[in-house]
């Protein structure tokens, strides 16, 4: 590879990372309140080591909103914003960087890839999703714990800030607590396997309809929003499982000895199926769609616009 080609690839990787990070930053701030509501809807009740958890307070979006406002005011809708922003920055930077690099690699190294673009998009999306999910898992555990906090949570489980959350989780539960819910998160890689190939397909169809004209912002929003909606509906249960596994573990005291319970993935699936049925795996999906569809559109639009700006700026310099 020539020095010029190497520099071009290096610039493209850097541009993907910058555009992805900016896209994640914008999206996380705009949609944080809906993310808080969705996260709480996914949990039937909060159990923080006591038996008087309210089993009826989170049965609908209106009740969730009312309770958040009553207990924490406006601030309650932005719980977990810190880890969310810090988590989304590397998540999307890594994702888009690996995704674009994967598409280039498979297209150049495997001649048959040119004939099967869907396979290239699926393989690239899987690798990018698994890489970003595994790398940023600790941030999402802290985010989930923070979003599930209310003023009624016992003092020992209150997190003053993100650093305090990391410290308390590590001291009480150990390093592996930061990877709770990783397995369903990795299963969620199938989400991007559905979303991004669909997005690429919708873009191709739109480009054909527009006879090769550059895609407008509205077209990008429609393509990304449509692909995100379909992917979310198909793969939503993994989000509920991930949230349940990332909750603060329950504790029971028997003969003066406190035991902490960490449910497994199979136990969580069985518990939801037994007590809540199939609808339990789709808790909060309505709010999730209201959040993720515009969020995805905003994320991908921001990414595409920044990539276009960086590419244009680089060509002029």
N, C-alpha and C positions, 0 to 999 in steps of 0.2 A: 504493500500500500504506500502511495506517495505521501510526502510530508503534507502537501496541500489537502489531499483526501483525508488524512488523519486529523488535521486541524478542523476540517469541515465537520467530521463526525464528532469531534470533541465539542465543537460549538453547538451542534444539534442536541447532544446529550445535556449540555449545560442549559440550553434554552428550554428543553423539556422540563428539567428540574425547576427552573425559575418560574415558568408558566404554571406548572402543576402546583407549586407552593402558593403562588398568588391566588390561583383558583380556589384552593382549599381554604385559604384565609378569608376570602370574600364570602364564600358559601357558609362557613362555620358561624360567622358573626350574624349573618342575615337570618339563618334558620335555627339558631340556638333555642328560642322559646318552644318551637314545635318539637325539637329534639327532646327537650325535658318532658313535655307532655307525653310524647310517644314512649319514652323510656319508662315512665311511671305507669302508663297503661299496660305495658307488657308484664307488669308484676301484679298479681292478683291482690296481694297484701304485702305490707312491709313487716318483716320479722327480724328484729334486732335483739334477739336473745330474751324476749319476754313474750308472754302468752296473750296479752290483751291487744294484739295487733288489730287494726281496723280492717275487717274483711269486706267492708262495703264502700269504703271511701274512694276506690279507684275503678269503679265499674263503668264509667263513661267519661268522655272528654270534658263535658261540662262540669262534672264533679271534680275532676282532676284540676281544672283551671280554677274553680272556686276554692278548693282546698289550698292550692299553691298561693293564691292571692291572700287568703285569710291568714295563713301561717307565716308567710315570708314576704308578702308584697311583691313588687316588681322584681326585686333581686332574686326571688325564687325561680323566675323564668330564665335566669342566666346562670343558674348553678352549673358548675362544670365547664363554664366557658373557657377558662384558662387551659385545662388539659385538652379541651376540644380543639381550640385554635392550635395549640402546640402539637397536638396529634395529627390534625389535618395537614399541617404544613409538610411534615416529612412523608405522610401517607401518600398524598397526591404527587409530591415531588418524586418519590420513589416509583410510584405506580406508572405515571406517564413516561418517566425516564426509561424504565425497564420495558414497558409496553412498546414504545417507539423503537427501542434498540432491538427488541425481539422481532418485530415486524421486518426490520432491515436485515437482521441476521438470517432469519428463515428464508426470506426472499432471495438473498444473495448466495446462501450456502446450499440450498435445495432447489434444483431446477424445476421440479414438479410443483413447487409452492406457487409459482406464477399461475398455474392452472387451477389451484385450489385456495383462493384467497381466504375463504371461511376458515380453513384449517390453520392458516397463518394467524388470523385474528384470534381464534380460540386458544391456540397454544400460547400466544403472546399474552393474552388476558389472564390465563391461568397462572403463568409464571409471575407476571407482575402482581396479581392479586395475592398469591401466596407469599411473595417476598415482602410486600408492604404490610400485610396483615401480621406476619410473624415479627417483623422488626418493630412495629409500633404497638403491639399488644399491651404492654404496661400502661401506656397512656389511656387506652380505652377502658381498662379496668378502673383506673382512677376516675375517669370521666363518668362511668356508670355509677360508681359509689357516690360521687359528688352530686349527680343529678337525682339520686334517690334519697338524699338527705332532706330532712325537714327540721324545724325547730324542736320537734318532739323527740328527735332521736337522742338516745342516752349519750351522756357526755363523752364516754370512752370511745364512741364511734363518730364523734363530731370531728370534722377536718377543718382546721382554720384556713388552710390554703393548700395548694397543690403539693408543696414540699412536705407539709405536715401529713398529708394523705400518704405520700410515698413512704415516709418514715414509719407511720403507725402500721400500715399494711405489712411492711417488711418485718418490723419487730414482732407483730402478733401472729403473722401467718407465714412468714418466710418468703423467699425469692419466688417460688413457684406460684404464689398467689397472683402474681402479675401476669400469669399465663392461664388463669381461669377462663374458660370459655373459648380457648384457642381452637379446640377441635371443631365446634360448630362454626367458628369464624372461618376456618379453613374450608369447611363444607360450603360456606357462603361464597367461596371463590367461584362456585357455579353461577353465582349472581352476575359477576362480571363476564363470565363465559357466555351468558345469555345477552347481557346488556351491550357490550362493546361490538361484537359481531353484528348485532341488530343495528346499532348506531351506524357502523360502517355501511351496512346494506341500505339503510334509509338514506344516508348521504349519497350513495351511488344512484339510487332511484331518483332522488331530488335533483341531482346534477344532470341526469339524463332528461328529466322533465324540463329543466331550465336550459337545456341544450349547451351544456358546458360553461355557462355563466358562473362566476364565483357565488358560493352560497351566501345568502344574506343572514344577518343575525337571527331573524325570525325563523328561517329554515333550520338553522343549527339548533335553536331552542326546541322546535317541533321534533326534530330527529332525536335529540338527546332525551327530551321529555317522554316521548313515546317508547323508546327503548328501555328507559328506566322504569316506567310504569309496568310494562310487561315482565321485566326481570324481577321486580319487587313482588308482584303477585305470585309468580312461580316459586320463588325461593324464600318467602318471608319467614316461615317457621324457624329457620336457623337463627334469626335475630332474637326471637323470644327465648330460645334455648340459651343463647349467649348471655343475654341479660340476666336470666335466672341464675346461671352459673357464676356470674360475676358479682352477685349480691354478697353482702356481708354474711358469712356463715352463721347458722343458728347454733345456740349453745344450750345444753341441758345440764342440770346439776343432780347427781345421784350420789347419796351418802357423802355429801360434802365435796365430791370430786366433779369439777366442771369438764364436760366433754364437748368439743367443737365438732360439728357435723359438716362435712363437705360432700354434697351430693354429686354423684357421677352423672355423666351425660345420659346413660340409660335409665338411671333412677329418676332424673328430671323428666325425661320423655314419658316414663310410666306414670309419674305423679300427675303431670298435666293431663294426660289421656284419661286417667282414672277420675280425677276430681273436676275437670273442666271440659273434657271431651275435645273433639276436633276444634271447636271455636277457640279453645285456649291457646292453640298454636297460632292464632291470627289476632291476638289481642293487640289493639293499637294500630292495626294495618291501615285503617282509614286516615288517621292522623299522619301515619308514616308516608302514605301516598301524597298527602297535602304538603308534607315537608320535602320528601325526596325528589318528587318530579320537578318542582321549580328549582330545588337545590342542585340537582344534576344538570338541569338546563343552564343554570347560572355558572356552575363549575366548568362545564365543557365549553360554554361560550367564552368565559374569561380566558380559559386555556387557549382556545383557538385564536382569539384576538391578540393575546400577548405573544403567542408564537408567530403570528403574522407580523406584528410590530417588530419583534426581535429579528426575524428573518429579513425584513425590509431594511432595518437599521444596519444589520451586518453587511448586506449587499452594497450599501452606500459607503461604508467605511473602508 
